[in-house]
């Protein structure tokens, strides 16, 4: 499994770490942010298809910020999948 770390922007969380194995998301951890939501998201997406999760979460705003922790996760997943495609 390849591990990734993504520094967030525009959110209360500071960083998201996660793994991708065979296109599936594993072990998502948010550093900072709203504990209830950011403990629930990893449970809901564990073992799910990374591209599908990115498509579902992308563009989900938090108030007037224009982004959210979920949106930042989508961006992180897209970047990680692009890196994986380059190395395949």
C-alpha positions in Angstrom: 0.0 0.0 0.0 1.3 3.4 -0.9 0.8 6.1 1.8 0.2 9.7 1.0 0.1 13.0 3.0 -1.7 16.1 1.8 -1.5 19.6 3.3 -4.9 21.1 3.2 -5.8 24.7 2.4 -8.9 26.7 3.5 -10.0 24.2 6.1 -9.7 23.6 9.8 -7.9 20.4 9.2 -4.1 20.8 8.5 -3.2 17.5 6.8 -4.8 14.3 5.5 -2.9 11.1 5.4 -4.2 7.9 3.7 -3.2 4.9 1.8 -4.2 3.5 -1.6 -4.0 -0.1 -2.5 -5.4 -1.5 -5.7 -7.4 1.7 -6.2 -9.0 1.4 -2.8 -8.8 4.0 0.1 -7.4 2.9 3.4 -6.5 4.4 6.8 -7.7 8.0 6.3 -6.6 10.3 9.1 -7.4 14.0 9.3 -5.1 16.2 11.5 -7.3 18.9 13.1 -10.8 19.8 12.1 -14.2 18.9 13.4 -13.8 15.5 15.2 -17.3 14.1 14.6 -17.3 14.6 10.8 -13.6 13.7 10.4 -13.9 10.5 12.3 -17.0 9.5 10.4 -15.6 10.1 6.9 -12.8 7.5 7.2 -15.2 4.9 8.5 -17.6 5.5 5.6 -15.0 5.3 2.8 -12.6 2.6 4.1 -11.9 0.1 1.4 -14.0 2.0 -1.2 -12.8 2.9 -4.7 -10.7 6.1 -4.5 -11.9 7.6 -7.8 -15.5 7.1 -6.9 -14.9 8.7 -3.4 -13.2 11.7 -5.0 -16.1 12.2 -7.5 -18.6 12.1 -4.6 -16.7 14.5 -2.3 -15.3 17.0 -4.8 -16.9 20.4 -4.6 -18.5 19.9 -1.2 -18.2 23.3 0.5 -18.1 24.2 4.2 -19.9 27.5 4.6 -18.4 30.3 2.5 -14.9 28.8 2.4 -15.3 27.4 -1.1 -13.8 24.1 0.1 -14.2 21.6 2.9 -12.3 18.8 4.5 -14.2 16.4 2.3 -13.4 18.5 -0.8 -9.7 18.6 0.2 -9.7 14.8 0.6 -11.1 14.5 -3.0 -8.3 16.7 -4.3 -5.8 14.7 -2.4 -7.2 11.4 -3.8 -7.1 12.7 -7.3 -3.5 13.8 -7.0 -2.5 10.4 -5.4 -4.3 8.5 -8.2 -2.5 10.7 -10.8 0.8 9.8 -9.2 -0.1 6.1 -9.2 -1.0 6.3 -12.8 2.4 7.8 -13.7 4.3 5.1 -11.9 2.2 2.2 -13.3 
